Each structure stands twice: as C-alpha cells, then as structure tokens.
Amino acid sequence: MHRLFLDANVLFTAAHNPDGKAAFLFEAMDLKRWELLSSAYAIGEARRNITVKYPQCAARLEALIKQLIEVGQPAQARIALALPEKDQPIFLAAQLARATHLLTGDQRHFGPHMNRPRDTGGIVIQTVAEFLAKL
C-alpha cells in the first residue's frame, strides 16, 4: 500500500477543486491502494492559504483533513536535499512518516528531486498527476 504524504498545495487544490486529481486521491481511498498523510505544518499552511484565497472552501478543507492521517512534525534537522527552509519541514515529516511518496505541486523547489528516490531516501517525490499516471 502506498503511503502518500500530501504537501499543503495538494490539500489546498483538493479543497478548491473538488473535480480535480488532488480531490480524486480522497475519493479513491476506498480502493485501499493508498493512505493519505500530512503534517500539522502542511495542514496549517493549507488552512492559511485557503482562508485568504478561497474562504468558501474552508469547510471542504476541514472535511478532507479529517480523512488524513496526521503525522508528527520532527524538529528541524539538517537534510541532504537542497530545499528552501520553508519546504524542509515537509520533507522531514514525509521521511518520519515513512511515506512512499511526497505529492506536491511545488515543481520550483521540489522539481530537481522529483522521481529520484535514490537521492531522497526512497521517497518518490511527484506531482499528483505523475503519481496517478504511473498507477
């Protein structure tokens, strides 16, 4: 079973676009092919962004969060990946949770590490579209 760690932007997109690929991850959980994980850090960022940009979607975000497994947030530590400071807690939480995948829409910062599990401690970093296309 895949353990999918969702970055804040995936949570935001799932709440904002209920017909999109990110929302499909939640809808298809009944197939038992994956577990959805995230951290308080990512959830907090998604909440802040949805409240500012699409407050009418806040209730949907809260409903989606209830379907997640919220994993612990490790203390800030040095990581081997070149990531901005704001993205390091996302990767660390995915690592701590033993995620098989870290799904993100942040290709600017995570892009150089996407689909390179040898370089990311075995975690496959992908967009939601990439993950779904490879099923």
MINULUM-219205 format. One record per residue: residue in one letter; chain; x, y negated, z negated of N, C-alpha, C, CB in turn. Coordinates in Angstrom, 1 decimal, m for minus. Glycine has a CB too. Layout:
<nodes>
['A','A',[X,Y,Z],[X,Y,Z],[X,Y,Z],[X,Y,Z]] ...
</nodes>
This chain:
<nodes>
['M','A',[0.8,1.2,0.0],[0.0,0.0,0.0],[0.9,m1.2,0.0],[m1.0,0.0,m1.2]] ['H','A',[0.5,m2.2,0.8],[1.3,m3.5,0.9],[0.9,m4.3,m0.3],[1.0,m4.2,2.2]] ['R','A',[1.9,m5.0,m0.8],[1.7,m6.0,m1.9],[2.0,m7.4,m1.3],[2.6,m5.7,m3.1]] ['L','A',[1.0,m8.1,m1.0],[1.1,m9.4,m0.2],[1.1,m10.6,m1.2],[0.0,m9.5,0.8]] ['F','A',[2.2,m11.2,m1.3],[2.3,m12.5,m2.1],[1.9,m13.6,m1.2],[3.8,m12.7,m2.7]] ['L','A',[0.9,m14.4,m1.6],[0.4,m15.5,m0.8],[0.9,m16.8,m1.3],[m1.1,m15.5,m0.9]] ['D','A',[1.6,m17.5,m0.4],[2.0,m18.9,m0.7],[0.8,m19.8,m0.8],[3.0,m19.4,0.4]] ['A','A',[1.1,m21.0,m1.4],[0.0,m22.0,m1.6],[m0.7,m22.3,m0.3],[0.5,m23.2,m2.2]] ['N','A',[0.0,m22.4,0.8],[m0.6,m22.8,2.1],[m1.5,m21.8,2.6],[0.4,m23.2,3.1]] ['V','A',[m1.3,m20.5,2.3],[m2.2,m19.4,2.7],[m3.5,m19.5,1.9],[m1.5,m18.0,2.6]] ['L','A',[m3.3,m19.7,0.6],[m4.5,m19.9,m0.2],[m5.4,m21.1,0.2],[m4.1,m20.0,m1.7]] ['F','A',[m4.7,m22.2,0.5],[m5.4,m23.4,1.0],[m6.1,m23.1,2.3],[m4.4,m24.5,1.2]] ['T','A',[m5.5,m22.5,3.2],[m6.1,m22.2,4.5],[m7.3,m21.2,4.4],[m5.0,m21.6,5.5]] ['A','A',[m7.1,m20.2,3.5],[m8.2,m19.3,3.3],[m9.5,m20.0,2.8],[m7.8,m18.1,2.4]] ['A','A',[m9.2,m20.9,1.9],[m10.4,m21.7,1.3],[m11.0,m22.7,2.3],[m9.9,m22.4,0.1]] ['H','A',[m10.1,m23.3,3.1],[m10.6,m24.3,4.0],[m11.2,m23.7,5.3],[m9.4,m25.2,4.4]] ['N','A',[m10.7,m22.6,5.7],[m11.1,m22.0,7.0],[m11.6,m20.6,6.7],[m10.0,m22.0,8.1]] ['P','A',[m12.9,m20.4,6.3],[m13.4,m19.1,6.0],[m13.5,m18.1,7.1],[m14.7,m19.2,5.3]] ['D','A',[m13.3,m18.6,8.4],[m13.4,m17.7,9.5],[m12.0,m17.3,10.0],[m14.2,m18.3,10.6]] ['G','A',[m10.9,m17.8,9.4],[m9.6,m17.6,9.9],[m8.9,m16.3,9.3],[m8.7,m18.8,9.5]] ['K','A',[m7.6,m16.2,9.8],[m6.9,m15.0,9.5],[m6.5,m14.9,8.0],[m5.6,m15.0,10.2]] ['A','A',[m6.3,m16.0,7.3],[m5.9,m16.0,5.9],[m7.2,m15.6,5.1],[m5.5,m17.4,5.4]] ['A','A',[m8.3,m16.0,5.5],[m9.6,m15.6,4.8],[m9.8,m14.1,5.0],[m10.8,m16.4,5.3]] ['F','A',[m9.4,m13.6,6.2],[m9.6,m12.2,6.5],[m8.9,m11.3,5.5],[m9.1,m11.9,8.0]] ['L','A',[m7.7,m11.7,5.1],[m7.0,m10.9,4.1],[m7.8,m10.6,2.9],[m5.7,m11.7,3.6]] ['F','A',[m8.7,m11.6,2.4],[m9.5,m11.4,1.3],[m10.7,m10.5,1.7],[m10.1,m12.7,0.8]] ['E','A',[m11.3,m10.7,2.9],[m12.4,m9.9,3.3],[m12.1,m8.5,3.5],[m13.0,m10.5,4.6]] ['A','A',[m10.9,m8.2,3.9],[m10.5,m6.8,4.3],[m9.9,m6.1,3.1],[m9.5,m6.8,5.4]] ['M','A',[m9.9,m6.7,1.9],[m9.3,m6.0,0.7],[m10.0,m4.7,0.4],[m9.3,m6.9,m0.5]] ['D','A',[m11.2,m4.5,0.8],[m12.0,m3.3,0.5],[m11.4,m2.1,1.3],[m13.4,m3.5,0.9]] ['L','A',[m10.6,m2.4,2.3],[m10.0,m1.3,3.1],[m8.9,m0.6,2.3],[m9.5,m1.8,4.4]] ['K','A',[m8.4,m1.2,1.2],[m7.4,m0.7,0.3],[m6.0,m0.5,1.0],[m7.8,0.7,m0.3]] ['R','A',[m5.8,m1.4,1.9],[m4.5,m1.4,2.6],[m3.5,m2.3,2.0],[m4.6,m1.7,4.1]] ['W','A',[m4.0,m3.3,1.1],[m3.1,m4.2,0.5],[m3.7,m4.8,m0.8],[m2.8,m5.4,1.5]] ['E','A',[m2.8,m5.3,m1.6],[m3.1,m6.0,m2.8],[m2.7,m7.5,m2.5],[m2.5,m5.5,m4.1]] ['L','A',[m3.5,m8.4,m3.0],[m3.1,m9.8,m2.9],[m2.6,m10.4,m4.2],[m4.3,m10.6,m2.4]] ['L','A',[m1.4,m11.0,m4.1],[m0.8,m11.5,m5.3],[m0.5,m13.0,m5.1],[0.6,m10.7,m5.6]] ['S','A',[m0.4,m13.7,m6.1],[0.1,m15.1,m6.1],[0.6,m15.5,m7.5],[m0.9,m16.1,m5.5]] ['S','A',[1.1,m16.6,m7.6],[1.6,m17.1,m8.9],[0.9,m18.4,m9.4],[3.1,m17.3,m8.9]] ['A','A',[1.0,m18.7,m10.6],[0.4,m19.9,m11.1],[1.0,m21.1,m10.4],[0.6,m20.1,m12.6]] ['Y','A',[2.2,m21.1,m10.0],[2.8,m22.2,m9.3],[2.2,m22.4,m7.9],[4.4,m21.9,m9.1]] ['A','A',[2.0,m21.3,m7.2],[1.4,m21.4,m5.9],[m0.1,m21.8,m6.0],[1.5,m20.1,m5.1]] ['I','A',[m0.8,m21.2,m6.9],[m2.2,m21.5,m7.2],[m2.4,m22.9,m7.5],[m2.8,m20.5,m8.3]] ['G','A',[m1.5,m23.4,m8.4],[m1.6,m24.9,m8.8],[m1.4,m25.8,m7.6],[m0.6,m25.2,m9.8]] ['E','A',[m0.5,m25.5,m6.7],[m0.2,m26.3,m5.5],[m1.4,m26.2,m4.6],[1.1,m25.8,m4.8]] ['A','A',[m2.0,m25.0,m4.4],[m3.2,m24.9,m3.6],[m4.3,m25.7,m4.1],[m3.6,m23.4,m3.4]] ['R','A',[m4.5,m25.7,m5.4],[m5.6,m26.4,m6.1],[m5.4,m27.9,m5.9],[m5.7,m26.1,m7.6]] ['R','A',[m4.2,m28.4,m6.1],[m3.9,m29.8,m5.9],[m4.2,m30.3,m4.5],[m2.5,m30.2,m6.3]] ['N','A',[m3.8,m29.5,m3.5],[m3.9,m29.9,m2.1],[m5.4,m29.8,m1.7],[m3.1,m29.0,m1.3]] ['I','A',[m6.1,m28.8,m2.1],[m7.5,m28.7,m1.7],[m8.3,m29.8,m2.3],[m8.1,m27.3,m2.1]] ['T','A',[m8.0,m30.2,m3.5],[m8.8,m31.2,m4.2],[m8.6,m32.6,m3.5],[m8.3,m31.3,m5.7]] ['V','A',[m7.4,m32.8,m3.0],[m7.1,m34.1,m2.4],[m7.6,m34.1,m0.9],[m5.6,m34.3,m2.3]] ['K','A',[m7.5,m33.0,m0.2],[m7.8,m33.0,1.2],[m9.2,m32.5,1.5],[m6.8,m32.1,2.0]] ['Y','A',[m9.7,m31.5,0.8],[m11.0,m30.9,1.1],[m11.7,m30.5,m0.2],[m10.8,m29.7,2.0]] ['P','A',[m12.1,m31.5,m1.0],[m12.6,m31.2,m2.3],[m13.9,m30.3,m2.2],[m13.0,m32.4,m3.0]] ['Q','A',[m14.6,m30.3,m1.1],[m15.8,m29.5,m0.9],[m15.4,m28.0,m0.8],[m16.5,m29.9,0.3]] ['C','A',[m14.1,m27.7,m0.7],[m13.7,m26.3,m0.6],[m13.1,m25.8,m1.9],[m12.6,m26.2,0.5]] ['A','A',[m13.1,m26.6,m2.9],[m12.5,m26.2,m4.2],[m13.2,m25.0,m4.8],[m12.6,m27.4,m5.2]] ['A','A',[m14.5,m24.9,m4.7],[m15.2,m23.8,m5.3],[m14.9,m22.5,m4.6],[m16.8,m24.0,m5.3]] ['R','A',[m14.7,m22.6,m3.3],[m14.3,m21.4,m2.5],[m12.9,m20.9,m2.9],[m14.4,m21.7,m1.0]] ['L','A',[m12.0,m21.9,m3.1],[m10.7,m21.5,m3.5],[m10.7,m20.8,m4.9],[m9.8,m22.8,m3.6]] ['E','A',[m11.5,m21.3,m5.8],[m11.6,m20.7,m7.1],[m12.1,m19.2,m7.0],[m12.5,m21.5,m8.0]] ['A','A',[m13.1,m19.0,m6.1],[m13.6,m17.7,m5.9],[m12.5,m16.8,m5.3],[m14.8,m17.7,m4.9]] ['L','A',[m11.7,m17.3,m4.4],[m10.6,m16.5,m3.8],[m9.6,m16.1,m4.9],[m10.0,m17.2,m2.6]] ['I','A',[m9.3,m17.1,m5.7],[m8.3,m16.9,m6.8],[m8.7,m15.7,m7.7],[m8.1,m18.2,m7.6]] ['K','A',[m10.0,m15.6,m8.0],[m10.4,m14.5,m8.8],[m10.2,m13.2,m8.2],[m11.9,m14.7,m9.1]] ['Q','A',[m10.0,m13.1,m6.9],[m9.7,m11.8,m6.3],[m8.2,m11.4,m6.2],[m10.3,m11.9,m4.8]] ['L','A',[m7.4,m12.4,m6.6],[m5.9,m12.2,m6.6],[m5.4,m11.5,m7.9],[m5.2,m13.5,m6.4]] ['I','A',[m4.3,m10.9,m7.8],[m3.5,m10.6,m9.0],[m2.5,m11.7,m9.2],[m2.8,m9.1,m8.8]] ['E','A',[m2.7,m12.4,m10.3],[m1.8,m13.5,m10.6],[m0.6,m12.9,m11.3],[m2.5,m14.6,m11.5]] ['V','A',[0.6,m13.1,m10.7],[1.8,m12.6,m11.3],[2.6,m13.6,m12.0],[2.7,m12.0,m10.1]] ['G','A',[3.5,m13.2,m12.8],[4.3,m14.1,m13.6],[5.2,m15.0,m12.8],[5.1,m13.3,m14.6]] ['Q','A',[5.5,m16.1,m13.4],[6.5,m17.0,m12.7],[7.8,m17.0,m13.5],[5.9,m18.5,m12.7]] ['P','A',[8.8,m16.4,m12.9],[10.1,m16.3,m13.6],[10.7,m17.7,m13.8],[11.1,m15.5,m12.8]] ['A','A',[11.6,m17.8,m14.7],[12.3,m19.0,m14.9],[13.1,m19.3,m13.7],[13.2,m19.0,m16.2]] ['Q','A',[13.4,m20.6,m13.4],[14.2,m21.0,m12.3],[15.5,m20.3,m12.3],[14.3,m22.5,m12.2]] ['A','A',[15.9,m19.6,m11.3],[17.2,m18.9,m11.2],[17.8,m19.2,m9.9],[17.0,m17.4,m11.4]] ['R','A',[19.0,m19.0,m9.8],[19.8,m19.1,m8.5],[19.4,m18.0,m7.6],[21.3,m19.2,m8.7]] ['I','A',[19.0,m18.4,m6.3],[18.7,m17.4,m5.3],[19.6,m17.4,m4.2],[17.2,m17.6,m4.9]] ['A','A',[19.7,m16.3,m3.5],[20.7,m16.2,m2.3],[20.2,m16.9,m1.1],[21.0,m14.8,m2.0]] ['L','A',[18.9,m17.2,m1.0],[18.3,m17.9,0.2],[18.5,m19.4,0.1],[16.9,m17.5,0.3]] ['A','A',[18.7,m19.9,1.3],[18.8,m21.4,1.4],[17.3,m21.9,1.5],[19.6,m21.9,2.6]] ['L','A',[16.7,m22.3,0.4],[15.4,m22.8,0.4],[15.4,m24.1,m0.4],[14.4,m21.8,m0.2]] ['P','A',[14.5,m25.0,m0.1],[14.3,m26.2,m0.9],[13.9,m25.8,m2.3],[13.3,m27.2,m0.3]] ['E','A',[14.2,m26.7,m3.2],[13.9,m26.4,m4.7],[12.4,m26.1,m4.9],[14.3,m27.6,m5.5]] ['K','A',[11.5,m26.8,m4.2],[10.1,m26.6,m4.3],[9.6,m25.2,m3.8],[9.3,m27.7,m3.6]] ['D','A',[10.4,m24.6,m3.0],[10.0,m23.2,m2.4],[10.6,m22.1,m3.2],[10.4,m23.2,m1.0]] ['Q','A',[11.7,m22.4,m4.0],[12.4,m21.3,m4.7],[11.4,m20.6,m5.7],[13.5,m21.9,m5.4]] ['P','A',[10.6,m21.2,m6.4],[9.7,m20.5,m7.3],[8.7,m19.5,m6.6],[8.8,m21.5,m8.2]] ['I','A',[8.4,m19.9,m5.4],[7.5,m19.0,m4.6],[8.3,m17.7,m4.3],[7.1,m19.6,m3.2]] ['F','A',[9.5,m17.8,m3.8],[10.3,m16.6,m3.5],[10.6,m15.8,m4.8],[11.6,m17.0,m2.8]] ['L','A',[10.9,m16.5,m5.9],[11.2,m15.8,m7.1],[10.0,m15.0,m7.6],[11.7,m16.8,m8.2]] ['A','A',[8.9,m15.6,m7.6],[7.7,m14.9,m8.1],[7.3,m13.7,m7.2],[6.5,m15.9,m8.1]] ['A','A',[7.5,m13.8,m5.9],[7.3,m12.7,m5.0],[8.3,m11.6,m5.3],[7.5,m13.1,m3.5]] ['Q','A',[9.5,m11.9,m5.6],[10.5,m10.9,m6.0],[10.1,m10.2,m7.3],[11.9,m11.6,m6.1]] ['L','A',[9.8,m11.0,m8.3],[9.4,m10.5,m9.6],[8.2,m9.6,m9.5],[9.1,m11.6,m10.6]] ['A','A',[7.3,m9.9,m8.6],[6.1,m9.1,m8.4],[6.3,m7.8,m7.6],[5.0,m9.9,m7.8]] ['R','A',[7.5,m7.7,m7.1],[7.8,m6.6,m6.2],[6.9,m6.6,m4.9],[7.7,m5.2,m6.9]] ['A','A',[6.7,m7.8,m4.4],[5.9,m7.9,m3.2],[6.6,m7.2,m2.0],[5.6,m9.4,m2.9]] ['T','A',[5.9,m6.6,m1.2],[6.4,m6.1,0.1],[6.5,m7.2,1.1],[5.6,m4.9,0.6]] ['H','A',[5.6,m8.2,1.0],[5.5,m9.3,2.0],[5.3,m10.6,1.2],[4.4,m9.0,3.0]] ['L','A',[5.9,m11.6,1.7],[5.6,m13.0,1.3],[5.0,m13.7,2.5],[6.9,m13.8,0.8]] ['L','A',[3.7,m14.0,2.4],[3.0,m14.6,3.6],[2.9,m16.1,3.4],[1.6,m14.0,3.7]] ['T','A',[3.3,m16.8,4.4],[3.4,m18.3,4.3],[3.2,m18.9,5.7],[4.8,m18.7,3.7]] ['G','A',[2.7,m20.1,5.6],[2.7,m20.9,6.9],[3.8,m21.9,7.0],[1.3,m21.6,6.9]] ['D','A',[4.7,m21.9,6.0],[5.8,m22.8,6.0],[7.0,m22.3,6.8],[6.3,m23.0,4.5]] ['Q','A',[6.9,m22.4,8.1],[7.9,m22.0,9.0],[9.2,m22.9,9.0],[7.4,m21.9,10.4]] ['R','A',[9.0,m24.1,8.6],[10.1,m25.0,8.5],[11.1,m24.5,7.5],[9.6,m26.4,8.1]] ['H','A',[10.7,m24.2,6.3],[11.6,m23.8,5.2],[11.8,m22.3,5.2],[11.1,m24.2,3.9]] ['F','A',[10.8,m21.5,5.4],[10.9,m20.0,5.3],[11.3,m19.4,6.7],[9.7,m19.4,4.8]] ['G','A',[11.1,m20.2,7.7],[11.4,m19.7,9.1],[12.7,m18.9,9.3],[11.3,m20.8,10.0]] ['P','A',[13.8,m19.5,8.8],[15.1,m18.8,9.1],[15.2,m17.4,8.4],[16.2,m19.6,8.6]] ['H','A',[14.3,m17.2,7.4],[14.3,m15.9,6.6],[13.2,m15.0,7.0],[14.2,m16.2,5.2]] ['M','A',[12.4,m15.4,8.0],[11.2,m14.5,8.4],[11.7,m13.3,9.1],[10.3,m15.3,9.3]] ['N','A',[11.0,m12.2,8.8],[11.3,m10.9,9.4],[12.7,m10.4,9.2],[10.9,m10.9,10.8]] ['R','A',[13.3,m10.7,8.1],[14.7,m10.4,7.8],[14.8,m9.7,6.5],[15.7,m11.6,8.0]] ['P','A',[14.1,m8.6,6.2],[14.1,m8.1,4.9],[15.5,m7.7,4.3],[13.2,m6.9,4.8]] ['R','A',[16.4,m7.4,5.2],[17.8,m7.1,4.7],[18.4,m8.3,4.0],[18.7,m6.7,5.9]] ['D','A',[18.0,m9.5,4.4],[18.5,m10.7,3.8],[17.7,m11.2,2.7],[18.7,m11.8,4.9]] ['T','A',[16.5,m10.7,2.5],[15.6,m11.2,1.5],[15.2,m10.2,0.4],[14.3,m11.7,2.2]] ['G','A',[16.1,m9.3,0.1],[15.9,m8.3,m0.9],[14.8,m7.4,m0.6],[15.6,m9.0,m2.2]] ['G','A',[14.5,m7.1,0.6],[13.5,m6.1,1.0],[12.1,m6.7,1.2],[13.4,m5.1,0.0]] ['I','A',[11.9,m8.0,0.9],[10.7,m8.7,1.1],[10.6,m9.2,2.6],[10.5,m9.9,0.2]] ['V','A',[9.5,m8.8,3.2],[9.3,m9.3,4.6],[8.5,m10.6,4.5],[8.4,m8.2,5.5]] ['I','A',[9.1,m11.7,5.0],[8.5,m13.0,5.0],[7.9,m13.2,6.4],[9.5,m14.1,4.6]] ['Q','A',[6.6,m13.4,6.4],[5.9,m13.6,7.6],[4.8,m14.6,7.5],[5.4,m12.3,8.1]] ['T','A',[4.3,m15.0,8.7],[3.0,m15.7,8.7],[1.9,m14.7,8.6],[2.9,m16.6,10.0]] ['V','A',[0.7,m15.1,8.3],[m0.4,m14.2,8.2],[m0.6,m13.6,9.6],[m1.7,m14.9,7.7]] ['A','A',[m0.6,m14.3,10.6],[m0.8,m13.8,12.0],[0.3,m12.7,12.3],[m0.6,m15.0,13.0]] ['E','A',[1.5,m12.9,12.0],[2.6,m11.9,12.2],[2.2,m10.6,11.5],[4.0,m12.5,11.8]] ['F','A',[1.9,m10.8,10.2],[1.6,m9.6,9.4],[0.4,m8.8,10.0],[1.2,m10.0,8.0]] ['L','A',[m0.7,m9.5,10.4],[m1.8,m8.8,10.9],[m1.5,m8.2,12.3],[m3.0,m9.8,11.1]] ['A','A',[m0.7,m8.8,13.1],[m0.3,m8.3,14.4],[0.5,m7.0,14.3],[0.4,m9.4,15.2]] ['K','A',[1.2,m6.9,13.2],[2.1,m5.7,13.1],[1.4,m4.5,12.3],[3.3,m6.0,12.4]] ['L','A',[0.1,m4.7,12.0],[m0.6,m3.6,11.3],[m0.8,m2.4,12.2],[m1.9,m4.1,10.7]] 
</nodes>
